[in-house]
């Protein structure tokens, strides 16, 4: 039977099965041949039959320890881990020093994901057989499993120590290095991740895997051009490995992702089309199609691709988390919750899914905001404003709004002063991702130097997204002209009717326009047009520049009361930089310079600057300091140069949404 043994030992299990089948025809009662045949059957993939064979052998030879060992192993092949654990425990009672039993028990515990116990038993196996290759390999995978569990529980240092031990046993081990990279990416230790990728590059194939990883690291460092350069090198080198579908496809995917990161959408679409022709039904290609839709704001198309992925593979990670993000982008938050929870059903404690749920819940968690401002102008007007506002979402669609502002203003030259109290209640209702209604009704009570009065204030806005990358808002707002004490004293109510339109593109160009018509209770009217053409130079941080134009005209000119030119024109160039508002520290700075023309007066220089600097103290509390300066005549009702600064505090006074139980109930929706 030596040729059959050789076939088994060299992993040629089908050949071994055929060989021992012939042996048993001649010697049907040969015990060794039966054992070898059972092993060959099981190792070639028919584990159920192998269990049947060894069950029968165990009945024929109830005291045969070797047959018991093979029976236990066949249970592992057939994934009957619970039965295997119980049977190995009995074998340990018979012979606690048996290396195969101790190692088999360790492997069984590992399959049951009882990694700490499995690690103890595999170490016992290595005491019985020091340096045994099979035991060392088992320990490697047990450590990998335990490290993964620890990292899910955010015990990253413990996980990394285990992986370091693996590298002592298997220097440069690919699986261990990739697991280290995953942890380093999770904790945002990009330099350590880079080091692990570089250590991985020990042969041509793994060098390509490393390049794919390094491209991702460049993207995470906001160096997207470098990411594309690295991905291009990888996609050139991988042509030698086209027979290795996994490495080849992974490299094509990273290259296409790098094209998307760099907004090279036409090229990305072409590359996806090539892959689709070669792999027409592959989910990985469908995921690229969906990702392309997300980057180009074709969320409905992305939704269709993610649905196709889930039809093919219900537990697909890309499909479940991808469709959750697509629903969120479309403003369908309930569906976003549903699929984020489904992702966690299939992949417990998965960090991206948990992060998405946290973000969604934060948008639905009540908060209160305080804002204090100090304003000074060169007309000797000083003002202090203290505002308090709150949003209390009652569902994913319906939010109640509250706003209160106390403002006191004084002219230090004339000693004229006035105060106003403005309180309002409102609602925001999201019909769907394309339409939202905002409405508010309030009261303004003002006390000026010659009068005291109360007026009704109101606002109503319909926010729509008629087409991809387009926003159109139509609204009305009734408010008091309260910039300074003189204006408050005159009790001028402004009825503003406005339309706002914003057009984005996939090539970094944008256009924003607002038109406002105002009728006032002093029988004057105003037309205001503002339009801005801007271009995004960077995405992280956002850096954009552009040109603005503003037109302002009043029916009647009352310069002794307020800035009311027959015609006002402003042209300016501007630049703005905005950091990621989700970071612990964040900022926004903008500046503009241009020329302004008031009626027939000569043009004058126009300049404005604004900046804010914020800090997230926790997930529930943040603060912002801000300041601005402007000498643009239309910036204030009095037409004066002014300076404003202040601070803003926001506190999420509840830990979770009011309707959190309903959100959590989505987990159990099938």
Secondary structure as GFF3:
##gff-version 3
##sequence-region A 1 670
A	DSSP	alpha_helix	2	9	.	.	.	ID=ss1
A	DSSP	alpha_helix	13	26	.	.	.	ID=ss2
A	DSSP	alpha_helix	31	43	.	.	.	ID=ss3
A	DSSP	alpha_helix	47	60	.	.	.	ID=ss4
A	DSSP	alpha_helix	65	77	.	.	.	ID=ss5
A	DSSP	alpha_helix	81	94	.	.	.	ID=ss6
A	DSSP	alpha_helix	99	111	.	.	.	ID=ss7
A	DSSP	alpha_helix	115	128	.	.	.	ID=ss8
A	DSSP	alpha_helix	133	152	.	.	.	ID=ss9
A	DSSP	alpha_helix	156	169	.	.	.	ID=ss10
A	DSSP	alpha_helix	174	186	.	.	.	ID=ss11
A	DSSP	alpha_helix	190	200	.	.	.	ID=ss12
A	DSSP	alpha_helix	204	220	.	.	.	ID=ss13
A	DSSP	alpha_helix	224	237	.	.	.	ID=ss14
A	DSSP	three_ten_helix	238	241	.	.	.	ID=ss15
A	DSSP	alpha_helix	245	261	.	.	.	ID=ss16
A	DSSP	alpha_helix	265	278	.	.	.	ID=ss17
A	DSSP	alpha_helix	283	295	.	.	.	ID=ss18
A	DSSP	alpha_helix	299	312	.	.	.	ID=ss19
A	DSSP	alpha_helix	317	329	.	.	.	ID=ss20
A	DSSP	alpha_helix	333	346	.	.	.	ID=ss21
A	DSSP	alpha_helix	351	363	.	.	.	ID=ss22
A	DSSP	beta_strand	367	377	.	.	.	ID=ss23
A	DSSP	beta_strand	381	393	.	.	.	ID=ss24
A	DSSP	beta_strand	398	411	.	.	.	ID=ss25
A	DSSP	beta_strand	417	432	.	.	.	ID=ss26
A	DSSP	beta_strand	435	447	.	.	.	ID=ss27
A	DSSP	beta_strand	452	464	.	.	.	ID=ss28
A	DSSP	beta_strand	470	480	.	.	.	ID=ss29
A	DSSP	alpha_helix	485	489	.	.	.	ID=ss30
A	DSSP	beta_strand	493	503	.	.	.	ID=ss31
A	DSSP	beta_strand	509	520	.	.	.	ID=ss32
A	DSSP	beta_strand	525	539	.	.	.	ID=ss33
A	DSSP	beta_strand	542	554	.	.	.	ID=ss34
A	DSSP	beta_strand	568	578	.	.	.	ID=ss35
A	DSSP	beta_strand	585	598	.	.	.	ID=ss36
A	DSSP	beta_strand	604	616	.	.	.	ID=ss37
A	DSSP	beta_strand	621	630	.	.	.	ID=ss38
A	DSSP	three_ten_helix	633	635	.	.	.	ID=ss39
A	DSSP	beta_strand	642	651	.	.	.	ID=ss40
A	DSSP	alpha_helix	660	665	.	.	.	ID=ss41
A	DSSP	three_ten_helix	666	668	.	.	.	ID=ss42
###
